[in-house]
């Protein structure tokens, strides 16, 4: 089975969101509005995005190579609440929206397909499934080796493998 084109992905997301709206609109009128449309929740800030176009990306955790699942992009995230781990995102859909305060950062939202839009429009190119969550700690340092240079993830940050 081949890869889906961007148009096919956008159509699938449009279909899923329209089905969600149809289900929400078919609920009885006594249901509160907050129950009808789950909201998007900002869970982290993305400080760096690394696209798959670099074929020589190697990820190491505590100096050991990691085998990653297929991905389209890697993202370095800073949790919104430092005491809440982002492990719960694994297997879920997330959306990335450019941060209105900093042009170099992106806001990471969960509950993307089910909810409405935040301030800006979320394009199909910025909706992903989280395939793996890797937390960087002082004991488990994460390094990305790409084309002769090394990117070191800071302790407390999280490497998200997005597909």
ZAMARGU-4260 file (C-alpha; in steps of 0.2 Angstrom, whole numbers, plus 5000, padded with zeros to 4 digits):
<rodrens>
0) 5000/5000/5000 | 5007/5017/4995 | 5008/5033/5005 | 4993/5045/5005 | 4995/5061/4996
5) 4992/5078/5005 | 4975/5080/4996 | 4969/5063/5002 | 4975/5066/5020 | 4966/5083/5019
10) 4950/5075/5013 | 4950/5062/5026 | 4952/5075/5040 | 4938/5085/5032 | 4927/5070/5032
15) 4931/5065/5050 | 4928/5083/5056 | 4911/5084/5046 | 4906/5067/5054 | 4910/5074/5071
20) 4899/5089/5067 | 4885/5078/5061 | 4886/5068/5077 | 4887/5084/5088 | 4872/5092/5079
25) 4861/5076/5080 | 4862/5076/5099 | 4847/5082/5110 | 4845/5100/5113 | 4847/5098/5131
30) 4865/5093/5129 | 4877/5107/5134 | 4888/5115/5121 | 4904/5110/5130 | 4898/5092/5128
35) 4895/5093/5110 | 4912/5099/5104 | 4928/5093/5113 | 4940/5108/5114 | 4958/5107/5108
40) 4970/5107/5122 | 4987/5116/5121 | 4999/5103/5129 | 5016/5109/5124 | 5027/5121/5114
45) 5037/5115/5100 | 5054/5123/5099 | 5061/5114/5084 | 5054/5104/5070 | 5065/5092/5060
50) 5058/5086/5043 | 5061/5069/5036 | 5070/5076/5021 | 5087/5073/5029 | 5089/5054/5026
55) 5104/5053/5038 | 5095/5056/5054 | 5101/5045/5068 | 5094/5046/5086 | 5104/5041/5101
60) 5097/5039/5119 | 5111/5038/5132 | 5123/5035/5118 | 5114/5020/5112 | 5106/5021/5094
65) 5087/5020/5094 | 5076/5012/5081 | 5062/5024/5077 | 5046/5019/5068 | 5043/5027/5052
70) 5041/5046/5054 | 5038/5062/5043 | 5044/5074/5056 | 5053/5075/5073 | 5048/5088/5085
75) 5057/5095/5101 | 5043/5099/5114 | 5043/5108/5130 | 5028/5102/5140 | 5016/5116/5145
80) 5016/5110/5163 | 5033/5103/5167 | 5025/5091/5180 | 5014/5082/5167 | 5023/5070/5155
85) 5018/5070/5137 | 5018/5051/5136 | 4999/5051/5135 | 5001/5058/5117 | 5008/5042/5110
90) 4996/5035/5097 | 4985/5051/5097 | 4983/5065/5084 | 4990/5082/5087 | 4990/5098/5078
95) 5004/5111/5077 | 4999/5129/5076 | 5012/5143/5074 | 5013/5152/5091 | 5007/5170/5090
100) 5020/5176/5102 | 5035/5169/5094 | 5037/5165/5076 | 5051/5152/5079 | 5039/5141/5090
105) 5023/5131/5087 | 5009/5127/5099 | 5005/5108/5101 | 4987/5104/5103 | 4979/5087/5107
110) 4961/5082/5102 | 4963/5089/5085 | 4951/5080/5074 | 4937/5081/5087 | 4938/5099/5091
115) 4937/5116/5084 | 4951/5128/5078 | 4962/5138/5090 | 4966/5156/5085 | 4974/5151/5068
120) 4970/5138/5055 | 4977/5121/5057 | 4983/5114/5039 | 4983/5096/5035 | 5002/5097/5034
125) 5002/5101/5052 | 4992/5087/5059 | 5001/5071/5064 | 4999/5055/5074 | 5012/5054/5088
130) 5021/5038/5085 | 5033/5038/5099 | 5037/5050/5114 | 5055/5050/5121 | 5058/5060/5136
135) 5076/5068/5139 | 5083/5067/5156 | 5100/5070/5163 | 5103/5051/5164 | 5095/5048/5147
140) 5102/5061/5135 | 5095/5062/5118 | 5106/5067/5103 | 5101/5068/5085 | 5115/5066/5072
145) 5111/5074/5055 | 5123/5077/5041 | 5139/5079/5052 | 5131/5090/5066 | 5124/5085/5082
150) 5108/5092/5090 | 5107/5089/5109 | 5089/5089/5117 | 5089/5097/5134 | 5084/5088/5149
155) 5065/5091/5152 | 5062/5092/5134 | 5053/5078/5124 | 5057/5071/5107 | 5041/5068/5098
160) 5041/5056/5083 | 5027/5062/5071 | 5020/5052/5057
</rodrens>
